[in-house]
Amino acid sequence: MAQPDRLFIEKGERETLYDKIEIFGEKSRKEQFLFAMAFGFKNKIKRPLETKEGFFLTKDLRVEDEALMDIVAVYDTGSADILSDRGKVFKIAEEYAHAGINLLHGKISSIEYGSFNKHFEEDLYKILNGIEH
């Protein structure tokens, strides 16, 4: 099976979610996607895409970007066998990004302007130091 040439998001989320999140600033579409994927994965929530639109090309992925998606896919499926099918790895990443961008938008919308970064920093500190929250 040929490797897909792009990663997808839910149709309409580019304008309604990705373009509305201030913390993304000047981040590339790839960086936005990976952040949303990681946020969905951290919260253990993924959602299938119902309608798809291309978000960025796979040729823009770096080795470490693909490694991050690989880790998510292996953890999600419990098997390294998933790595032989890039389409399935990308699909899992897309599902976590779809859930993640919605969670992220909801969290940012529900807290005081500018305080998301402080909450995020606190979460990272807890993760890095093995503190349950």
MDAnalysis code that builds the backbone (N, CA, C; Angstrom):
import MDAnalysis as mda
import numpy as np

u = mda.Universe.empty(399, n_residues=133, atom_resindex=np.repeat(np.arange(133), 3), trajectory=True)
u.add_TopologyAttr("name", ["N", "CA", "C"] * 133)
u.add_TopologyAttr("resid", np.arange(1, 134))
u.add_TopologyAttr("resname", ["MET", "ALA", "GLN", "PRO", "ASP", "ARG", "LEU", "PHE", "ILE", "GLU", "LYS", "GLY", "GLU", "ARG", "GLU", "THR", "LEU", "TYR", "ASP", "LYS", "ILE", "GLU", "ILE", "PHE", "GLY", "GLU", "LYS", "SER", "ARG", "LYS", "GLU", "GLN", "PHE", "LEU", "PHE", "ALA", "MET", "ALA", "PHE", "GLY", "PHE", "LYS", "ASN", "LYS", "ILE", "LYS", "ARG", "PRO", "LEU", "GLU", "THR", "LYS", "GLU", "GLY", "PHE", "PHE", "LEU", "THR", "LYS", "ASP", "LEU", "ARG", "VAL", "GLU", "ASP", "GLU", "ALA", "LEU", "MET", "ASP", "ILE", "VAL", "ALA", "VAL", "TYR", "ASP", "THR", "GLY", "SER", "ALA", "ASP", "ILE", "LEU", "SER", "ASP", "ARG", "GLY", "LYS", "VAL", "PHE", "LYS", "ILE", "ALA", "GLU", "GLU", "TYR", "ALA", "HIS", "ALA", "GLY", "ILE", "ASN", "LEU", "LEU", "HIS", "GLY", "LYS", "ILE", "SER", "SER", "ILE", "GLU", "TYR", "GLY", "SER", "PHE", "ASN", "LYS", "HIS", "PHE", "GLU", "GLU", "ASP", "LEU", "TYR", "LYS", "ILE", "LEU", "ASN", "GLY", "ILE", "GLU", "HIS"])
u.atoms.positions = np.array([
    [0.846, -1.180, 0.000],
    [0.000, 0.000, 0.000],
    [0.895, 1.248, 0.000],
    [0.590, 2.198, -0.844],
    [1.372, 3.428, -0.938],
    [1.107, 4.326, 0.277],
    [2.151, 5.059, 0.658],
    [2.006, 5.991, 1.790],
    [1.137, 7.167, 1.360],
    [0.163, 7.548, 2.190],
    [-0.653, 8.729, 1.873],
    [0.231, 9.963, 1.699],
    [-0.198, 10.889, 0.865],
    [0.618, 12.083, 0.602],
    [0.263, 13.267, 1.492],
    [-0.785, 13.105, 2.317],
    [-1.168, 14.210, 3.202],
    [-1.867, 13.679, 4.435],
    [-1.906, 14.523, 5.454],
    [-2.674, 14.224, 6.660],
    [-3.923, 15.081, 6.633],
    [-4.979, 14.529, 7.187],
    [-6.288, 15.148, 7.095],
    [-6.810, 15.601, 8.453],
    [-7.712, 16.568, 8.400],
    [-8.477, 17.010, 9.560],
    [-9.947, 16.953, 9.163],
    [-10.816, 17.120, 10.135],
    [-12.255, 17.179, 9.858],
    [-12.538, 18.427, 9.026],
    [-13.328, 18.266, 8.001],
    [-13.667, 19.389, 7.124],
    [-14.289, 20.526, 7.938],
    [-13.779, 21.727, 7.750],
    [-14.297, 22.913, 8.424],
    [-13.543, 23.284, 9.691],
    [-12.737, 22.353, 10.226],
    [-12.023, 22.663, 11.468],
    [-10.859, 23.633, 11.275],
    [-10.360, 23.742, 10.064],
    [-9.261, 24.683, 9.807],
    [-9.690, 26.095, 10.200],
    [-10.842, 26.523, 9.711],
    [-11.323, 27.881, 9.970],
    [-11.956, 28.029, 11.348],
    [-12.693, 27.006, 11.786],
    [-13.448, 27.146, 13.033],
    [-12.635, 26.844, 14.281],
    [-11.563, 26.068, 14.161],
    [-10.781, 25.711, 15.339],
    [-9.296, 26.073, 15.195],
    [-8.627, 25.494, 14.225],
    [-7.181, 25.698, 14.102],
    [-6.809, 27.174, 13.942],
    [-7.577, 27.893, 13.136],
    [-7.271, 29.318, 12.914],
    [-7.694, 30.208, 14.078],
    [-8.473, 29.687, 15.017],
    [-9.005, 30.495, 16.119],
    [-8.178, 30.389, 17.402],
    [-7.263, 29.427, 17.469],
    [-6.509, 29.200, 18.709],
    [-5.266, 30.082, 18.718],
    [-5.277, 31.055, 19.631],
    [-4.219, 32.063, 19.684],
    [-2.851, 31.485, 20.009],
    [-2.795, 30.418, 20.814],
    [-1.482, 29.880, 21.195],
    [-0.730, 29.311, 20.001],
    [-1.430, 29.040, 18.904],
    [-0.756, 28.526, 17.724],
    [0.046, 29.611, 17.015],
    [-0.362, 30.863, 17.173],
    [0.387, 31.979, 16.591],
    [0.847, 31.708, 15.181],
    [2.141, 31.710, 15.006],
    [2.746, 31.517, 13.682],
    [3.189, 30.071, 13.451],
    [2.638, 29.141, 14.186],
    [3.015, 27.737, 14.023],
    [2.531, 27.208, 12.681],
    [3.306, 26.292, 12.117],
    [2.938, 25.679, 10.846],
    [1.735, 24.755, 11.047],
    [1.091, 24.388, 9.964],
    [-0.038, 23.457, 10.033],
    [0.419, 22.128, 10.644],
    [1.609, 21.691, 10.272],
    [2.146, 20.449, 10.824],
    [2.287, 20.556, 12.343],
    [2.840, 21.644, 12.827],
    [3.015, 21.840, 14.269],
    [1.666, 21.905, 14.988],
    [0.706, 22.568, 14.375],
    [-0.636, 22.639, 14.956],
    [-1.241, 21.243, 15.068],
    [-1.119, 20.477, 14.003],
    [-1.667, 19.122, 13.966],
    [-1.024, 18.251, 15.039],
    [0.310, 18.284, 15.121],
    [1.017, 17.447, 16.083],
    [0.658, 17.830, 17.522],
    [0.481, 19.125, 17.773],
    [0.078, 19.567, 19.110],
    [-1.319, 19.043, 19.428],
    [-2.238, 19.182, 18.480],
    [-3.605, 18.693, 18.687],
    [-3.610, 17.178, 18.898],
    [-2.802, 16.454, 18.116],
    [-2.705, 15.006, 18.262],
    [-2.203, 14.650, 19.659],
    [-1.147, 15.326, 20.091],
    [-0.580, 15.048, 21.414],
    [-1.577, 15.374, 22.524],
    [-2.347, 16.444, 22.334],
    [-3.334, 16.834, 23.341],
    [-4.444, 15.786, 23.425],
    [-4.902, 15.303, 22.289],
    [-5.905, 14.237, 22.287],
    [-5.361, 12.969, 22.914],
    [-4.116, 12.626, 22.580],
    [-3.489, 11.425, 23.124],
    [-3.301, 11.544, 24.638],
    [-2.851, 12.696, 25.106],
    [-2.666, 12.922, 26.544],
    [-3.978, 12.707, 27.290],
    [-5.070, 13.114, 26.672],
    [-6.387, 12.985, 27.291],
    [-7.067, 11.648, 26.968],
    [-6.361, 10.792, 26.225],
    [-6.845, 9.446, 25.879],
    [-8.170, 9.469, 25.119],
    [-8.293, 10.444, 24.217],
    [-9.530, 10.560, 23.434],
    [-9.177, 10.702, 21.958],
    [-9.810, 9.905, 21.144],
    [-9.700, 10.051, 19.690],
    [-11.098, 9.958, 19.105],
    [-11.265, 10.615, 17.966],
    [-12.565, 10.628, 17.283],
    [-12.336, 10.436, 15.794],
    [-13.085, 9.525, 15.179],
    [-12.942, 9.327, 13.738],
    [-13.369, 10.575, 12.958],
    [-12.733, 10.777, 11.833],
    [-13.122, 11.876, 10.948],
    [-14.339, 11.439, 10.152],
    [-15.314, 12.328, 10.052],
    [-16.496, 12.017, 9.251],
    [-16.333, 12.539, 7.826],
    [-15.851, 13.763, 7.702],
    [-15.535, 14.339, 6.389],
    [-14.124, 14.886, 6.479],
    [-13.334, 14.650, 5.450],
    [-11.920, 14.982, 5.538],
    [-11.545, 16.100, 4.573],
    [-10.559, 16.887, 5.037],
    [-9.903, 17.830, 4.137],
    [-8.420, 17.780, 4.438],
    [-7.606, 17.893, 3.391],
    [-6.167, 17.851, 3.568],
    [-5.688, 19.025, 4.403],
    [-4.706, 18.762, 5.273],
    [-4.198, 19.806, 6.157],
    [-2.741, 20.144, 5.871],
    [-1.917, 19.122, 5.676],
    [-0.532, 19.360, 5.262],
    [0.000, 18.099, 4.595],
    [1.076, 18.263, 3.851],
    [1.644, 17.152, 3.094],
    [2.606, 16.331, 3.946],
    [2.588, 15.023, 3.733],
    [3.468, 14.141, 4.502],
    [4.939, 14.392, 4.187],
    [5.233, 14.970, 3.035],
    [6.635, 15.266, 2.702],
    [7.228, 16.303, 3.655],
    [6.380, 17.030, 4.374],
    [6.843, 18.033, 5.338],
    [7.164, 17.435, 6.709],
    [6.875, 16.148, 6.900],
    [7.172, 15.497, 8.174],
    [8.669, 15.238, 8.300],
    [9.184, 15.495, 9.487],
    [10.572, 15.162, 9.786],
    [10.584, 13.804, 10.482],
    [11.747, 13.227, 10.612],
    [11.876, 11.908, 11.229],
    [11.273, 11.905, 12.632],
    [11.542, 12.961, 13.412],
    [11.014, 13.002, 14.777],
    [9.489, 13.174, 14.807],
    [8.925, 13.807, 13.783],
    [7.462, 13.934, 13.694],
    [6.840, 12.552, 13.481],
    [7.429, 11.804, 12.550],
    [6.911, 10.460, 12.281],
    [7.115, 9.546, 13.478],
    [8.223, 9.720, 14.198],
    [8.472, 8.914, 15.392],
    [7.397, 9.172, 16.444],
    [6.992, 10.428, 16.594],
    [5.939, 10.771, 17.546],
    [4.627, 10.081, 17.161],
    [4.283, 10.133, 15.886],
    [3.061, 9.470, 15.426],
    [3.170, 7.951, 15.585],
    [4.370, 7.416, 15.348],
    [4.582, 5.974, 15.518],
    [4.351, 5.553, 16.971],
    [4.883, 6.331, 17.904],
    [4.720, 6.014, 19.324],
    [3.242, 6.016, 19.705],
    [2.519, 7.016, 19.226],
    [1.090, 7.107, 19.512],
    [0.368, 5.881, 18.946],
    [0.693, 5.502, 17.707],
    [0.023, 4.365, 17.068],
    [0.343, 3.055, 17.784],
    [1.597, 2.853, 18.165],
    [1.976, 1.619, 18.862],
    [1.282, 1.553, 20.217],
    [1.282, 2.658, 20.937],
    [0.619, 2.684, 22.246],
    [-0.887, 2.443, 22.089],
    [-1.474, 3.049, 21.064],
    [-2.915, 2.927, 20.829],
    [-3.315, 1.490, 20.503],
    [-2.525, 0.825, 19.671],
    [-2.876, -0.523, 19.229],
    [-2.264, -1.622, 20.094],
    [-1.210, -1.270, 20.825],
    [-0.523, -2.265, 21.636],
    [0.393, -3.165, 20.842],
    [0.678, -2.785, 19.587],
    [1.516, -3.636, 18.744],
    [2.374, -2.797, 17.797],
    [3.621, -3.193, 17.665],
    [4.520, -2.524, 16.722],
    [4.199, -2.908, 15.270],
    [3.353, -3.904, 15.076],
    [2.971, -4.321, 13.722],
    [2.309, -3.187, 12.946],
    [1.701, -2.247, 13.657],
    [1.020, -1.119, 13.023],
    [1.980, -0.294, 12.172],
    [3.256, -0.307, 12.526],
    [4.236, 0.539, 11.846],
    [4.441, 0.166, 10.383],
    [4.019, -1.024, 9.995],
    [4.165, -1.436, 8.598],
    [3.097, -0.820, 7.697],
    [2.109, -0.174, 8.285],
    [1.029, 0.445, 7.502],
    [0.939, 1.933, 7.845],
    [1.616, 2.759, 7.061],
    [1.650, 4.197, 7.315],
    [0.244, 4.799, 7.279],
    [-0.617, 4.288, 6.432],
    [-1.988, 4.794, 6.360],
    [-2.715, 4.643, 7.681],
    [-2.531, 3.495, 8.336],
    [-3.182, 3.272, 9.635],
    [-2.554, 4.150, 10.716],
    [-1.226, 4.314, 10.672],
    [-0.549, 5.182, 11.638],
    [-1.088, 6.602, 11.497],
    [-1.197, 7.078, 10.258],
    [-1.692, 8.436, 10.021],
    [-3.152, 8.572, 10.441],
    [-3.951, 7.530, 10.202],
    [-5.366, 7.574, 10.586],
    [-5.506, 7.722, 12.104],
    [-4.713, 6.995, 12.850],
    [-4.741, 7.099, 14.309],
    [-4.338, 8.508, 14.735],
    [-3.297, 9.042, 14.119],
    [-2.851, 10.407, 14.430],
    [-3.965, 11.409, 14.130],
    [-4.635, 11.242, 12.993],
    [-5.728, 12.143, 12.622],
    [-6.868, 12.079, 13.631],
    [-7.179, 10.892, 14.119],
    [-8.273, 10.744, 15.082],
    [-7.934, 11.402, 16.417],
    [-6.690, 11.256, 16.864],
    [-6.288, 11.940, 18.097],
    [-6.257, 13.450, 17.886],
    [-5.807, 13.907, 16.730],
    [-5.782, 15.350, 16.445],
    [-7.202, 15.908, 16.398],
    [-8.123, 15.147, 15.830],
    [-9.519, 15.593, 15.738],
    [-10.116, 15.785, 17.134],
    [-9.905, 14.824, 18.005],
    [-10.389, 14.967, 19.385],
    [-9.606, 16.058, 20.103],
    [-8.298, 16.079, 19.892],
    [-7.436, 17.026, 20.594],
    [-7.739, 18.468, 20.290],
    [-7.997, 18.787, 19.027],
    [-8.258, 20.195, 18.686],
    [-9.562, 20.655, 19.310],
    [-10.550, 19.763, 19.390],
    [-11.820, 20.115, 20.033],
    [-11.640, 20.286, 21.538],
    [-10.888, 19.396, 22.163],
    [-10.599, 19.524, 23.599],
    [-9.817, 20.805, 23.887],
    [-8.833, 21.057, 23.066],
    [-7.986, 22.235, 23.243],
    [-8.797, 23.519, 23.118],
    [-9.642, 23.576, 22.108],
    [-10.492, 24.747, 21.910],
    [-11.423, 24.941, 23.105],
    [-12.005, 23.849, 23.587],
    [-12.891, 23.937, 24.738],
    [-12.167, 24.392, 25.993],
    [-10.968, 23.883, 26.190],
    [-10.204, 24.262, 27.388],
    [-9.808, 25.731, 27.328],
    [-9.319, 26.169, 26.189],
    [-8.891, 27.565, 26.046],
    [-10.078, 28.506, 26.194],
    [-11.222, 28.107, 25.650],
    [-12.421, 28.946, 25.725],
    [-12.967, 29.057, 27.140],
    [-12.665, 28.073, 27.980],
    [-13.261, 28.048, 29.314],
    [-12.388, 28.680, 30.399],
    [-11.189, 29.103, 30.048],
    [-10.315, 29.695, 31.060],
    [-9.996, 31.141, 30.708],
    [-9.463, 31.837, 31.669],
    [-9.108, 33.249, 31.505],
    [-8.065, 33.407, 30.399],
    [-8.195, 34.467, 29.619],
    [-7.275, 34.727, 28.512],
    [-5.834, 34.730, 29.022],
    [-4.974, 34.009, 28.333],
    [-3.561, 33.991, 28.673],
    [-3.180, 32.975, 29.728],
    [-4.147, 32.373, 30.401],
    [-3.800, 31.451, 31.482],
    [-3.590, 30.013, 30.994],
    [-3.934, 29.731, 29.735],
    [-3.729, 28.372, 29.234],
    [-2.267, 27.977, 29.338],
    [-1.369, 28.882, 28.980],
    [0.061, 28.561, 29.029],
    [0.492, 28.164, 30.437],
    [-0.043, 28.824, 31.451],
    [0.298, 28.484, 32.838],
    [-0.243, 27.100, 33.190],
    [-1.473, 26.799, 32.787],
    [-2.050, 25.479, 33.030],
    [-1.237, 24.401, 32.309],
    [-0.855, 24.696, 31.090],
    [-0.097, 23.751, 30.283],
    [1.278, 23.503, 30.901],
    [1.918, 24.558, 31.336],
    [3.224, 24.434, 31.979],
    [3.121, 23.579, 33.248],
    [2.078, 23.790, 34.017],
    [1.859, 23.002, 35.231],
    [1.652, 21.526, 34.886],
    [0.863, 21.247, 33.852],
    [0.646, 19.864, 33.418],
    [1.960, 19.216, 32.998],
    [2.779, 19.937, 32.245],
    [4.076, 19.395, 31.812],
    [4.971, 19.105, 33.004],
    [4.984, 20.008, 33.957],
    [5.795, 19.823, 35.162],
    [5.377, 18.545, 35.886],
    [4.072, 18.345, 36.011],
    [3.569, 17.160, 36.694],
    [3.933, 15.879, 35.938],
    [3.826, 15.926, 34.628],
    [4.164, 14.762, 33.810],
    [5.654, 14.448, 33.953],
    [6.484, 15.444, 33.809],
    [7.930, 15.238, 33.879],
    [8.399, 14.773, 35.246],
    [7.680, 15.135, 36.280],
    [8.075, 14.758, 37.625],
    [7.262, 13.597, 38.175],
    [6.457, 12.964, 37.343],
    [5.714, 11.792, 37.749],
    [4.635, 12.057, 38.785],
    [4.108, 13.262, 38.786],
    [3.072, 13.636, 39.746],
    [1.718, 13.404, 39.086],
    [0.882, 12.628, 39.727],
    [-0.471, 12.390, 39.202],
    [-1.314, 13.640, 39.386],
    [-2.165, 13.898, 38.422],
    [-3.105, 15.027, 38.544],
    [-4.467, 14.644, 38.074],
])
